Amino acid sequence: MFITPAYAQSTAAAGSGGSAAFMVQVLPLLLIFVVFYFLILRPQNKRMKEHKAKIEAVKRGDHVITGGGLVGKVTKVEDAFIEIELSQGVKVRAVKSTLTDIIDPASAKPAND
C-alpha cells in the first residue's frame, strides 16, 4: 500500500523531466573529459611536437643524449640515422628517433668542475 503510490509518483516525475535528468547525468562526464584534455592530452601533444622538431633539427657538431644514456657528438646526419662520436675514435650509428635531448655545447659545463 505504501509502495504503490511512491512508485507511481517517481515514474511520473521521471517521465516529465527525462531530458533534464539525462543532461544532469552527462554534464559531469563532459566536464571531466574537458579537464582531462586540457590538463593531460594537450600539453603532451605539445611536448611531442617540440621534441620531434628538435630531433629533426639536429646537425653535425651537436652534442646529443640517446635513449640508452650515451652522450656524444654528432658527426654525420642522415634521414633516419645519425653517427655519434662517443670518444676519440669510437663512433656509433643510432636511430634518430632514439635521441632524448640535444645539449648546447656553449652552455654545457665541463665534467671536471
N, CA and C atoms as an extended XYZ file, in Angstrom:
339
Properties=species:S:1:pos:R:3:atomname:S:1:resname:S:1:resid:I:1 pbc="F F F"
N         0.804       -1.181        0.000 N   MET     1
C         0.000        0.000        0.000 CA  MET     1
C         0.855        1.256        0.000 C   MET     1
N         1.914        1.281        0.774 N   PHE     2
C         2.778        2.458        0.802 CA  PHE     2
C         3.694        2.518       -0.415 C   PHE     2
N         4.054        1.386       -0.948 N   ILE     3
C         4.994        1.342       -2.061 CA  ILE     3
C         4.348        1.778       -3.366 C   ILE     3
N         3.145        1.406       -3.598 N   THR     4
C         2.476        1.695       -4.857 CA  THR     4
C         2.364        3.195       -5.126 C   THR     4
N         1.897        4.049       -4.199 N   PRO     5
C         1.829        5.489       -4.505 CA  PRO     5
C         3.213        6.098       -4.729 C   PRO     5
N         4.209        5.646       -3.988 N   ALA     6
C         5.553        6.192       -4.166 CA  ALA     6
C         6.107        5.809       -5.537 C   ALA     6
N         5.856        4.591       -5.943 N   TYR     7
C         6.316        4.131       -7.255 CA  TYR     7
C         5.623        4.913       -8.358 C   TYR     7
N         4.386        5.166       -8.212 N   ALA     8
C         3.633        5.908       -9.226 CA  ALA     8
C         4.127        7.343       -9.304 C   ALA     8
N         4.477        7.952       -8.192 N   GLN     9
C         4.958        9.322       -8.199 CA  GLN     9
C         6.339        9.416       -8.843 C   GLN     9
N         7.211        8.463       -8.588 N   SER    10
C         8.555        8.524       -9.149 CA  SER    10
C         8.543        8.333      -10.664 C   SER    10
N         7.673        7.491      -11.196 N   THR    11
C         7.617        7.315      -12.644 CA  THR    11
C         7.028        8.535      -13.315 C   THR    11
N         6.090        9.184      -12.682 N   ALA    12
C         5.505       10.385      -13.270 CA  ALA    12
C         6.539       11.511      -13.292 C   ALA    12
N         7.352       11.622      -12.247 N   ALA    13
C         8.367       12.672      -12.189 CA  ALA    13
C         9.469       12.416      -13.199 C   ALA    13
N         9.855       11.164      -13.378 N   ALA    14
C        10.913       10.842      -14.338 CA  ALA    14
C        10.448       11.041      -15.763 C   ALA    14
N         9.193       10.779      -16.034 N   GLY    15
C         8.675       10.934      -17.390 CA  GLY    15
C         8.620       12.381      -17.825 C   GLY    15
N         8.361       13.292      -16.904 N   SER    16
C         8.235       14.694      -17.291 CA  SER    16
C         9.583       15.383      -17.443 C   SER    16
N        10.615       14.958      -16.712 N   GLY    17
C        11.916       15.623      -16.787 CA  GLY    17
C        13.000       14.694      -17.273 C   GLY    17
N        12.711       13.841      -18.205 N   GLY    18
C        13.668       12.843      -18.674 CA  GLY    18
C        14.884       13.455      -19.337 C   GLY    18
N        14.683       14.458      -20.177 N   SER    19
C        15.830       15.058      -20.871 CA  SER    19
C        16.693       15.876      -19.908 C   SER    19
N        16.061       16.517      -18.940 N   ALA    20
C        16.823       17.288      -17.951 CA  ALA    20
C        17.651       16.347      -17.082 C   ALA    20
N        17.083       15.222      -16.708 N   ALA    21
C        17.813       14.251      -15.887 CA  ALA    21
C        18.993       13.667      -16.667 C   ALA    21
N        18.785       13.436      -17.944 N   PHE    22
C        19.872       12.924      -18.781 CA  PHE    22
C        21.020       13.926      -18.855 C   PHE    22
N        20.717       15.202      -19.020 N   MET    23
C        21.760       16.235      -19.088 CA  MET    23
C        22.502       16.355      -17.755 C   MET    23
N        21.800       16.202      -16.661 N   VAL    24
C        22.432       16.271      -15.343 CA  VAL    24
C        23.407       15.110      -15.169 C   VAL    24
N        23.110       13.964      -15.756 N   GLN    25
C        23.996       12.815      -15.644 CA  GLN    25
C        25.179       12.911      -16.605 C   GLN    25
N        24.981       13.483      -17.783 N   VAL    26
C        26.028       13.548      -18.794 CA  VAL    26
C        26.971       14.729      -18.567 C   VAL    26
N        26.477       15.808      -18.006 N   LEU    27
C        27.284       17.016      -17.817 CA  LEU    27
C        28.568       16.772      -17.014 C   LEU    27
N        28.562       16.046      -15.905 N   PRO    28
C        29.823       15.788      -15.195 CA  PRO    28
C        30.831       14.990      -16.029 C   PRO    28
N        30.343       14.048      -16.825 N   LEU    29
C        31.250       13.286      -17.682 CA  LEU    29
C        31.909       14.176      -18.731 C   LEU    29
N        31.138       15.069      -19.309 N   LEU    30
C        31.706       16.003      -20.286 CA  LEU    30
C        32.713       16.939      -19.623 C   LEU    30
N        32.407       17.391      -18.444 N   LEU    31
C        33.315       18.270      -17.711 CA  LEU    31
C        34.633       17.553      -17.394 C   LEU    31
N        34.556       16.292      -16.995 N   ILE    32
C        35.766       15.512      -16.718 CA  ILE    32
C        36.600       15.351      -17.980 C   ILE    32
N        35.966       15.085      -19.107 N   PHE    33
C        36.699       14.940      -20.369 CA  PHE    33
C        37.392       16.242      -20.762 C   PHE    33
N        36.725       17.370      -20.601 N   VAL    34
C        37.325       18.665      -20.953 CA  VAL    34
C        38.533       18.945      -20.065 C   VAL    34
N        38.416       18.699      -18.784 N   VAL    35
C        39.538       18.906      -17.861 CA  VAL    35
C        40.681       17.967      -18.202 C   VAL    35
N        40.369       16.711      -18.489 N   PHE    36
C        41.377       15.722      -18.883 CA  PHE    36
C        42.122       16.180      -20.132 C   PHE    36
N        41.394       16.706      -21.113 N   TYR    37
C        42.011       17.162      -22.353 CA  TYR    37
C        42.980       18.314      -22.091 C   TYR    37
N        42.555       19.314      -21.354 N   PHE    38
C        43.384       20.494      -21.155 CA  PHE    38
C        44.540       20.265      -20.181 C   PHE    38
N        44.408       19.337      -19.249 N   LEU    39
C        45.477       19.108      -18.291 CA  LEU    39
C        46.455       18.018      -18.705 C   LEU    39
N        46.036       17.069      -19.540 N   ILE    40
C        46.898       15.942      -19.870 CA  ILE    40
C        47.180       15.833      -21.360 C   ILE    40
N        46.163       15.723      -22.175 N   LEU    41
C        46.365       15.446      -23.601 CA  LEU    41
C        47.012       16.603      -24.354 C   LEU    41
N        46.533       17.800      -24.158 N   ARG    42
C        47.055       18.952      -24.905 CA  ARG    42
C        48.527       19.236      -24.582 C   ARG    42
N        48.940       19.286      -23.312 N   PRO    43
C        50.362       19.506      -23.026 CA  PRO    43
C        51.258       18.380      -23.552 C   PRO    43
N        50.778       17.140      -23.504 N   GLN    44
C        51.575       16.021      -24.005 CA  GLN    44
C        51.787       16.136      -25.513 C   GLN    44
N        50.745       16.490      -26.255 N   ASN    45
C        50.892       16.666      -27.707 CA  ASN    45
C        51.850       17.804      -28.024 C   ASN    45
N        51.799       18.860      -27.241 N   LYS    46
C        52.697       19.998      -27.449 CA  LYS    46
C        54.153       19.584      -27.225 C   LYS    46
N        54.412       18.819      -26.140 N   ARG    47
C        55.772       18.345      -25.876 CA  ARG    47
C        56.263       17.418      -26.981 C   ARG    47
N        55.382       16.555      -27.488 N   MET    48
C        55.779       15.642      -28.558 CA  MET    48
C        56.159       16.402      -29.826 C   MET    48
N        55.410       17.430      -30.171 N   LYS    49
C        55.718       18.227      -31.360 CA  LYS    49
C        57.044       18.967      -31.197 C   LYS    49
N        57.286       19.531      -30.012 N   GLU    50
C        58.541       20.229      -29.753 CA  GLU    50
C        59.727       19.269      -29.824 C   GLU    50
N        59.574       18.078      -29.256 N   HIS    51
C        60.651       17.091      -29.275 CA  HIS    51
C        60.942       16.638      -30.706 C   HIS    51
N        59.907       16.399      -31.483 N   LYS    52
C        60.088       15.967      -32.874 CA  LYS    52
C        60.806       17.049      -33.679 C   LYS    52
N        60.431       18.303      -33.482 N   ALA    53
C        61.086       19.405      -34.192 CA  ALA    53
C        62.554       19.511      -33.781 C   ALA    53
N        62.837       19.304      -32.509 N   LYS    54
C        64.216       19.364      -32.017 CA  LYS    54
C        65.057       18.248      -32.636 C   LYS    54
N        64.507       17.044      -32.725 N   ILE    55
C        65.231       15.904      -33.284 CA  ILE    55
C        65.462       16.099      -34.786 C   ILE    55
N        64.479       16.637      -35.484 N   GLU    56
C        64.635       16.868      -36.930 CA  GLU    56
C        65.671       17.954      -37.213 C   GLU    56
N        65.904       18.842      -36.256 N   ALA    57
C        66.835       19.948      -36.454 CA  ALA    57
C        68.260       19.625      -36.032 C   ALA    57
N        68.530       18.369      -35.633 N   VAL    58
C        69.882       18.016      -35.196 CA  VAL    58
C        70.846       18.143      -36.383 C   VAL    58
N        72.036       18.644      -36.094 N   LYS    59
C        73.023       18.858      -37.167 CA  LYS    59
C        74.396       18.401      -36.694 C   LYS    59
N        75.322       18.354      -37.605 N   ARG    60
C        76.688       17.928      -37.312 CA  ARG    60
C        77.299       18.883      -36.285 C   ARG    60
N        77.938       18.310      -35.277 N   GLY    61
C        78.580       19.118      -34.245 CA  GLY    61
C        77.761       19.255      -32.974 C   GLY    61
N        76.494       18.906      -33.016 N   ASP    62
C        75.657       18.971      -31.807 CA  ASP    62
C        76.040       17.860      -30.844 C   ASP    62
N        75.888       18.122      -29.572 N   HIS    63
C        76.065       17.095      -28.548 CA  HIS    63
C        74.682       16.553      -28.218 C   HIS    63
N        74.546       15.227      -28.199 N   VAL    64
C        73.240       14.611      -28.006 CA  VAL    64
C        73.296       13.559      -26.897 C   VAL    64
N        72.110       13.239      -26.386 N   ILE    65
C        71.940       12.148      -25.432 CA  ILE    65
C        70.962       11.164      -26.058 C   ILE    65
N        71.344        9.896      -26.096 N   THR    66
C        70.467        8.873      -26.672 CA  THR    66
C        69.550        8.302      -25.592 C   THR    66
N        68.596        7.489      -26.021 N   GLY    67
C        67.668        6.860      -25.094 CA  GLY    67
C        68.364        5.914      -24.139 C   GLY    67
N        69.504        5.360      -24.530 N   GLY    68
C        70.258        4.463      -23.667 CA  GLY    68
C        71.182        5.178      -22.713 C   GLY    68
N        71.248        6.499      -22.797 N   GLY    69
C        72.083        7.273      -21.889 CA  GLY    69
C        73.461        7.602      -22.431 C   GLY    69
N        73.724        7.291      -23.697 N   LEU    70
C        75.021        7.615      -24.282 CA  LEU    70
C        75.061        9.083      -24.659 C   LEU    70
N        76.194        9.722      -24.369 N   VAL    71
C        76.381       11.133      -24.680 CA  VAL    71
C        77.520       11.236      -25.668 C   VAL    71
N        77.302       11.981      -26.742 N   GLY    72
C        78.342       12.120      -27.738 CA  GLY    72
C        78.092       13.277      -28.670 C   GLY    72
N        78.997       13.396      -29.636 N   LYS    73
C        78.957       14.484      -30.606 CA  LYS    73
C        78.524       13.917      -31.952 C   LYS    73
N        77.598       14.598      -32.612 N   VAL    74
C        77.093       14.142      -33.902 CA  VAL    74
C        78.139       14.426      -34.971 C   VAL    74
N        78.502       13.386      -35.735 N   THR    75
C        79.479       13.553      -36.806 CA  THR    75
C        78.857       13.423      -38.190 C   THR    75
N        77.709       12.767      -38.285 N   LYS    76
C        77.072       12.562      -39.580 CA  LYS    76
C        75.563       12.436      -39.367 C   LYS    76
N        74.785       13.110      -40.222 N   VAL    77
C        73.330       13.068      -40.112 CA  VAL    77
C        72.750       12.549      -41.418 C   VAL    77
N        71.906       11.522      -41.308 N   GLU    78
C        71.166       11.000      -42.454 CA  GLU    78
C        69.678       11.174      -42.179 C   GLU    78
N        68.840       10.626      -43.047 N   ASP    79
C        67.393       10.773      -42.849 CA  ASP    79
C        66.910       10.119      -41.562 C   ASP    79
N        67.237        8.857      -41.378 N   ALA    80
C        66.739        8.127      -40.221 CA  ALA    80
C        67.821        7.815      -39.196 C   ALA    80
N        69.086        7.948      -39.571 N   PHE    81
C        70.194        7.581      -38.684 CA  PHE    81
C        71.128        8.764      -38.483 C   PHE    81
N        71.856        8.714      -37.373 N   ILE    82
C        72.932        9.671      -37.136 CA  ILE    82
C        74.148        8.889      -36.651 C   ILE    82
N        75.299        9.464      -36.874 N   GLU    83
C        76.530        8.869      -36.374 CA  GLU    83
C        77.014        9.728      -35.220 C   GLU    83
N        77.281        9.074      -34.097 N   ILE    84
C        77.677        9.783      -32.880 CA  ILE    84
C        79.073        9.345      -32.484 C   ILE    84
N        79.924       10.322      -32.197 N   GLU    85
C        81.270       10.022      -31.704 CA  GLU    85
C        81.219       10.092      -30.184 C   GLU    85
N        81.395        8.923      -29.554 N   LEU    86
C        81.316        8.846      -28.094 CA  LEU    86
C        82.617        9.285      -27.439 C   LEU    86
N        83.732        8.908      -28.024 N   SER    87
C        85.044        9.355      -27.565 CA  SER    87
C        85.959        9.337      -28.781 C   SER    87
N        87.191        9.697      -28.593 N   GLN    88
C        88.135        9.774      -29.702 CA  GLN    88
C        88.223        8.425      -30.416 C   GLN    88
N        87.766        8.370      -31.657 N   GLY    89
C        87.846        7.166      -32.473 CA  GLY    89
C        86.738        6.153      -32.253 C   GLY    89
N        85.790        6.420      -31.360 N   VAL    90
C        84.683        5.492      -31.117 CA  VAL    90
C        83.406        6.128      -31.665 C   VAL    90
N        82.914        5.564      -32.775 N   LYS    91
C        81.710        6.092      -33.409 CA  LYS    91
C        80.647        5.012      -33.461 C   LYS    91
N        79.409        5.423      -33.239 N   VAL    92
C        78.280        4.504      -33.318 CA  VAL    92
C        77.191        5.138      -34.179 C   VAL    92
N        76.386        4.270      -34.810 N   ARG    93
C        75.216        4.744      -35.550 CA  ARG    93
C        74.005        4.545      -34.667 C   ARG    93
N        73.144        5.531      -34.635 N   ALA    94
C        71.929        5.448      -33.821 CA  ALA    94
C        70.740        5.899      -34.659 C   ALA    94
N        69.597        5.378      -34.326 N   VAL    95
C        68.362        5.812      -34.964 CA  VAL    95
C        68.015        7.188      -34.417 C   VAL    95
N        67.654        8.101      -35.302 N   LYS    96
C        67.370        9.472      -34.904 CA  LYS    96
C        66.266        9.553      -33.848 C   LYS    96
N        65.269        8.711      -33.967 N   SER    97
C        64.128        8.798      -33.053 CA  SER    97
C        64.476        8.368      -31.629 C   SER    97
N        65.651        7.755      -31.418 N   THR    98
C        66.032        7.359      -30.062 CA  THR    98
C        66.721        8.476      -29.291 C   THR    98
N        66.955        9.601      -29.913 N   LEU    99
C        67.573       10.729      -29.209 CA  LEU    99
C        66.589       11.295      -28.194 C   LEU    99
N        67.086       11.577      -27.014 N   THR   100
C        66.219       12.147      -25.992 CA  THR   100
C        66.446       13.637      -25.798 C   THR   100
N        67.668       14.110      -26.037 N   ASP   101
C        67.929       15.530      -25.835 CA  ASP   101
C        69.114       15.968      -26.670 C   ASP   101
N        69.142       17.250      -26.971 N   ILE   102
C        70.264       17.867      -27.669 CA  ILE   102
C        70.838       18.907      -26.729 C   ILE   102
N        72.132       18.791      -26.443 N   ILE   103
C        72.805       19.679      -25.498 CA  ILE   103
C        73.513       20.784      -26.272 C   ILE   103
N        73.325       21.996      -25.840 N   ASP   104
C        74.031       23.118      -26.446 CA  ASP   104
C        75.455       23.120      -25.912 C   ASP   104
N        76.479       22.980      -26.786 N   PRO   105
C        77.861       22.902      -26.295 CA  PRO   105
C        78.308       24.163      -25.554 C   PRO   105
N        77.747       25.305      -25.876 N   ALA   106
C        78.157       26.536      -25.216 CA  ALA   106
C        77.691       26.582      -23.754 C   ALA   106
N        76.523       26.000      -23.467 N   SER   107
C        76.004       26.066      -22.112 CA  SER   107
C        76.404       24.857      -21.264 C   SER   107
N        77.009       23.830      -21.865 N   ALA   108
C        77.406       22.631      -21.127 CA  ALA   108
C        78.638       22.934      -20.258 C   ALA   108
N        78.607       22.439      -19.017 N   LYS   109
C        79.743       22.626      -18.121 CA  LYS   109
C        80.712       21.478      -18.271 C   LYS   109
N        82.001       21.708      -18.082 N   PRO   110
C        82.969       20.616      -18.110 CA  PRO   110
C        82.706       19.623      -16.970 C   PRO   110
N        83.054       18.363      -17.200 N   ALA   111
C        82.789       17.317      -16.216 CA  ALA   111
C        83.705       17.398      -15.006 C   ALA   111
N        84.854       18.041      -15.112 N   ASN   112
C        85.838       18.051      -14.032 CA  ASN   112
C        85.705       19.246      -13.096 C   ASN   112
N        84.642       19.995      -13.142 N   ASP   113
C        84.495       21.151      -12.252 CA  ASP   113
C        83.945       20.761      -10.919 C   ASP   113
